[in-house]
């Protein structure tokens, strides 16, 4: 059997999916395209294997492909991929399954159905995605702070909720963390929310469950530390308690108290935007905080932006801020020419 060059070999998996991926990659002529396809297919295979126990083609149906499409569609809050990239990744898998049909491995392509493809994000360019501006960040933080002040003056304002929401807003605004690294994801047991044992307020750092499903060190910028300290002092939590717990009555019998979810974080921001004295063009979304902070830092120092956002390569950072990169290139070129 033909073998790929060593740089394209995957860690050996003794299953039909890995064997088929190897054969498929041999048929791809372009080196760069082959590298991109290899990465996506092996991540798909790992996801199917680890999350669904699938090692061959017989259990790959349109329901599984729909779940994969839905996973890609969550990129807005969980990953650093644009809707366009999500659709491209799905297309790689769809093409792989078409190849499997030609090879006689499956009768039809389950990724080609409308049912499978419906959850994919719509046609949206990077420039259409939300970025918190400096004004947005300052306004939403100010609004959350007003609610804390009101909680000290009025009995009808939930004091714990006000302090928790303020801490969440400031941490989103001044850390570059994804919301799925701070709060729970309802269909992912491992993403159960940041715990106090993961937070070092003295060092200004935290250990988040990152995009690649491993613990990563993330910064907490100074502006977020005071709200977090005040919230912790008010709550007096156990180390195993969620930093952003549910505060409804149904959660109280459970220990440790479960975290709010990514949808709850969206709702909190939407409520604050509605209550704010500032006019927002649209309700702020959690991932817009990460994008906005990254863009602000990128303008001054792309390498620092990579570190804050925890991108594996500077190319990922450049891709995420293509327009800013082009402006920076123009300015530097103008400095040389003029």
N, C-alpha and C positions, 0 to 999 in steps of 0.2 A: 504493500500500500504506500502511496505517496505520503511524504511527511513534510510538514511546514518547517521553515527555518526555525532555529531555536528561539528567536525572539517572539515567535507567535505561538509556541507551545504553551499550553495551560497546565496547571497542576493536574496530574492525572486523576480522572474520575472514571471509575469502572462502570459506566452506564451508557445506555443507548444515546442519550442526548449529547454527551461529550464526544462520542464516536462520530455522530452525525455532524456536529459543529466542526470537528477536524476535517471531515470530508468536504463540507461546504466551503471552508476557508481555502482549501487547495484549489477550488474552482474559481476563486476571485483573483484577477490578474493584478489590479492596482494595489500596491503595497500599503499606501496610506488608507485607502478605503477598507482594505482587509483588516488593518489594525483597528479601525473604528468599529467595524462589524464584529470582530472578535471580542472586543471589550463588552459590547452591548449584549451579544448572544450569551456570553458566559455569565454576565450578571443576571440575564433572564433565566438561564438554566439554574443558577444558584438560588434565585428567588423561588422558582418552581420546585426545586429540590428541598430547600430548607423550610419554606412556608407551606408547601402542599404535598410534600413527599413524592413528587413526580420525577421519575428518572428516564422515562421513555415517552413515545408519542401517543400511545393508546389513550392516555388520560388528559391529553391536551385538547380541550374543546372550546367552544366559543364563550362559555362561562369563565373559564380560566383566562382566556384572552381579554375578556371584559374586565376581570379583576386587575390584570396587568395594566390595561389602559387607565383604569381608575387610579392605580398606584402612580402612574406617570402624571395624571392630572393633578395629583396632590403637590406637584412641584412648587406651586405658589407658596406653600407654607413649609414644605419639608425639604426641598432640594434647591439647588442652584441652577436648575435647567429651565430654559424658557419654554413656552408652549410650542414654539417651532421645533426645539430640540426634542421635546416629548413626542411630538408626532414623528420626527425622524427616527427615534429609537423604536417606536412601534412599527414603523415601516421596515426597519431592518429585520425585526422578528417576523413580520408578515411575509417578507421576501424569503426568509429562511424556511417558513412553513410551505410556501409555494414550491420551493426547491424540493422539500420533502415529498410533496405530491408527485413531482416529476420522477423522483427516485423510487416511487412506489411504497413509501413508508407510511403514508396516510392517504385516505381516499379523497378528501377535500381539505381546503384551507380554512380552519376555524376562525382565523383572524380577519377574514374578508367580510364577515357578516356585519350588518348595521348594529346588531346587538353587541358585538364585540367592540366596535369602534366608537359607539356613541359617547362614552365617558371622556374621550380625548379632548383636551382643551381646544377652544376655538381658535380661528386664525387671528393671532394677536402678536404684534411685533414687540420687541424689547422696549421700544420707545413708548408703547402704550401701557406698560406695566407701571404700577404705582411706586413712586419714590417719595418718601417724606422729605419735604424741604426743611430748611432750618426753621422757618416760620411754623410749619406743621408740627415739628418736634416740640418747639417751645410752647406752642399753643395747647397741644394735648397734655403736655406735662403741667402747664399752668392750670388747666381745667381740672385735672386729677387732684392737684394740690388744693384748689378751691373746695372740692368735695371733702377733703380731709378737714379743712378749716370749718366747714359747715357742720361736719359730724361732731365737732367739739362744742358747737353752739346750739344745735337743734337735735332733739331726741328722735325725730322722725327719720334721721339719716343713719343708716347702718354703719357704725364706726369701724368694725372689723373689715367690712367689705370695702369701705373707702380707703383704708390703709393698704389693704391687699392690692386693690386696683391701682393705687398710686405706685406701689412698688413694682407691679407688673409693667405698667406703662413706662416708667423710668428705665427698667432693665431692658425692655425691648428697644427703647430709644438710644441707650448708651452702652450697648454691649456687642451688637452685631450678631446676636444669637437668633436662631430660628425659633418660632413659637413652639414647634414640636420638640425642641430641646429644653423648653422651660415648663411646658404643661403637658397634659396627657393627650394621646391620640386614641380615640375611642375604640378603634379596631386593631390596636397594636399593644399587646400586653407588656412588651419590653419598654415602650415609651409611656411610662406611667407618671411622668412629671419630675422636675428637679426636686431633690430633697435637701434639707438643710445641711446634712453631712457632706454634701457636694459643694458647699459654698464656704469660701474663706474670705470673710469681710475685711480682715486685717491685711491680707495680701491683695485684695481686690481681684480675685480670680474665682472661677468655678469650674467644676468638672461636668461637662454636659455629655449626653448620649448623642453623638454626632451623626452626621449624614451617613457615614460608613458603618454605623452601628457599633462603634467603639467609643470609650470615654476619651474626651479631648479637653484640654485646658483652654478656657476662654476668658477674655478679660472682662472686668466690670469697671467701666470708667467712673471717675470720681462722682459725677453728677447722680449716679444711680445708688451710691453707697448709703447716703443718708436716709432715703426712703426705705431701703431694705433694713437698715439698722432699726429704724423706728417701728417698722412692721414686726420685726423679730422680737423687739422689746415688748410690744403690745401682746403678741401671740404667746410668747414663752414656749416655743415648740420643742418637741422631742427631735432628736437628730434625724429620725426616720420619717418625720412628717413632711408632707409636700410643702414647698415654699409657697405655692399658690393653691391652697386647699379649697374644696367646696365648703360652703358655709350654710347650706340648707339643712333643715332638720333631719332629712333622710340620711345624711352623711354622718351625723354625730355618733351613732352607735358603732361605726366602723373605726378600727384603729390599725395602722395610722389613717387619718382622714385622707380620702382620695383627692387627687388633684383635679382642678377644673380642666376642661378640654380645650383643644384649639378652637373649636366653634365657640366656646364660652369666651375665649380671649377676643375673638372677632366681635362678639356681642357687646363685650365691655367697651371696646373701642368705639363701636357704633353708637352706644348709649352716651358715651362721653362727648362724642362729636355733636350729637343732637342737643345735649344740654349746654354745650359750650357757648360762650359769648362770641367766639370767633366763627367766621364762615369758612367751612371746608368745601372744596370743590366736590368731593365725594367722601363718604365715611372712610377713615383711615383703616388700613389693613395691617396686620402684624408684620408681614414680610416686607412691607413698604419701609418699615423702620430700618431693617437690615440693608436694604438697597440704598436708602437715602444716606445712612451713615457711611456706607462703603463708598458712595460716590463723592461725598464731601472729603473723605480722607484720600481717596484716589487722586483727586485734583492736586493735592500737595505732595503725596508720596505713594505711588502705586505699590511698592513693596510692602509698606506698612498696611495698606488696605488688604493685601493678600494675607498678611499675618492676622489682622483683626478678624477677617471673614473666614480664616482657616481654610483657604483654598489650597489644594495640593500643588498647584503650579501657578506661576504668574500669568500663563496663557489663559487660564480660566478667569482670572481677574480682568485681564485685558478684554476678553470676549464679553464679559458681563457689563463692561463700561466702554463699549466700542466707540460711542460718540465722544466721550470724554478723552479716550485715547487718541482719536483723530484730532481733536482740538489741541491736545498736548503736543502731538507731533507737528501740527501746523505752527504753534507758537515757537517751538524749538527750532524748526526750520527757518522761520522768519528771523529769529535771533541770529542765525548763522548768515543768512543772505543779507540782512540789513546791518 
